Amino acid sequence: MSKLRSHFRCFRGCAGTYSVLEVIYTCPKCGGLLEVQHDIDALRARSADEWKRLFDARVGTTEWPYGSGVWGKKEWIMPTIADENVVSMYEGNSNLFWAERLGRQVGVSELWVKLCGNSHTGSFKDLGMTVLISVVKQMREEGVPVRAVACASTGDTSAALAAYAAAAGIPAVIFLPEGKVSPAQLIQPIANGAYVLALDTDFDGCMRVIREITHDGESPDSSIYLANSMNSLRIEGQKTVGVEIVQQFDWEIPDWIIIPVGNLGNISALYKGLKLMQELGIISRLPRLVAAQASKANPFYLSYLNGFREKVSVEAGSTLASAIQIGAPVSYEKAVQAIQETDGIVEQVSEHEMAAAAAMADTTGMYTCPHTGAALAALFKLLERKVVKSSERVVVISTAHGLKFTPFKVGYHEGTLMEVESDLANPPVYLPADAEVVRDTIQRRLT
Ligand SMILES: *Cc1c(COP(=O)(O)O)cnc(C)c1O
């Protein structure tokens, strides 16, 4: 298997390939995004059954680095990285659980939730960051002058970058939109020792600044390496989420996978992983993908409505789903392919709908972040319209841990969230320390 190779090429198909160890983010010919291309013929040297056996055998192993859900599939991700340069905190292998009670309430018996927030930094961004930082470590070992890694972030990317960079001993610089990130998210890069800059702008504004600071190749500024999902190394790790879901169903595909989207890197990655499995004969068809957007920040939904004839950008309004508060999505073209090739759907949900869906899921034992609420709310709408059938198997990707969004939870149950009716608010009851009163009160609640 040592002959396996991967390199960058233009996503739109311009000629030319580039080493994954080169400082390059976009196609020098057309300015479009790059993607990592694998040698499919070399990968076909193993049969579908051999790949399944190999990957199944690695789940949970302590043999470095294969116990990671990402590096357990190293041949498909970044085969040329030396094992000693892998920077991993054994991300991935997150639980896919049967949300039986919630499913029954909304009328779909096979509702499954992929809890990607049960991860080192509390979101699915760890999956991509382990790959990017491992490549940077190898670059530095080979003498490429990368002095620091940097990202603009709505919160979760910066937490993942700061943690993996700290684990590798590589300096990290974080650009955050001032006041638009939850305190729990802001504190993660601070705790991990990153250099945190809060800019007086929104996410899209941070993205503009960081693009000027992290130039491609030859430029004197190329020593600060861009870690946003525009850098397609991240996509390689993120794509394992789709592979893992199929693996967890004993290599069967679900009918639908629903994911909240902002910058559109993750839905592109989900598709890329599934497509690779199809090319290697592991699955015979693709699940239908649903992209869920907040109606306050819905450029992809608007593009979908116009049949993807033109890319819409908006100024993102303030949404509870802060990680998807993005108006000019970078991975637009890749995401259009993901929707079109899977007969997919883009749906939007209001602030109330996402908060209500999250609260309802919580009453069945989950603890959902607002983005997961958006994905669930999109599902509820599609069930109502009978686009998703009650007999179908549905996976909702839960992208972050609810504990990162405590103000959202508190606000909901205190009834203080804007544009949200807290129908399921469950405030504590204050009582005197009197057993008689306490007993009566409990009795009333239980009847
Ligand atoms: C990053 C993120 C998303 C969206 O991913 P994109 O690649 O930006 O579309 C959704 N939910 C959470 C919690 C995230 O951190």
The ligand as a Gaussian input file, in Angstrom:
#p B3LYP/6-31G(d) Opt

LIG

0 1
 C      -18.903000      24.405000      11.340000
 C      -20.203000      24.014000      11.881000
 C      -21.300000      23.746000      11.062000
 C      -21.350000      23.951000       9.581000
 O      -20.274000      23.465000       8.810000
 P      -19.881000      24.242000       7.465000
 O      -18.762000      23.466000       6.896000
 O      -19.491000      25.636000       7.860000
 O      -21.093000      24.262000       6.581000
 C      -22.469000      23.303000      11.664000
 N      -22.556000      23.156000      13.001000
 C      -21.520000      23.418000      13.807000
 C      -21.707000      23.241000      15.279000
 C      -20.317000      23.852000      13.298000
 O      -19.304000      24.114000      14.119000

